[in-house]
Amino acid sequence: MIILSTSANAQTLKVIPREYVSYFIMYVRDDSTNITKSYSIENASQVGNYLQFTNTFNLIENHFYDLTIEFVYNRVIETGGIIESPQCLIPIGADYNTFSEIIYKDKIFCTDQDIDQVNDDYYKINKGKYTTYDGYDNTYIVI
């Protein structure tokens, strides 16, 4: 699961896809509202075993999202070679088909809490909602 925040700044994601590509379409579907937003990513790079990219999101706190990364490409029928869009041009008059391949799926959770699982600082669903009262020492006298 990927943890993101409601920040309007660009956030970096690192995923291990089925195929390493530099551009793709990313779909983010809100589980609560069933609204899907698509983002065109054209600056992804391979860092070790990860595909790393940055993007800005408009997410709602405490919502879950479905993440789907889809690689879209064109295949020219005349030559049988693969021409990857959008960087490559298709020859004029060439017949081609557009194909898509899902290369990664995951879940996203949006929260503004600081989460550090290394130091046992996990997500707390009721953080800041309840306070404890320490006014009494809870001692009693037995006769």
Buried (B, 14 or more C-beta within 10 A) or exposed (E): EBBBBBEEEEBEBEBEBEEBBBBBBBBBBBEEEEEEEEBEBEEBEEEEEBBBBEBEBEBEEBBEBBBBBBBBBBBBEEEEEEBBEEEEEEEEEEEBEEEEEBBBBBEBBBBEBEBEEEEEEEEEEEEEEEEEEEEEEEEEEEE
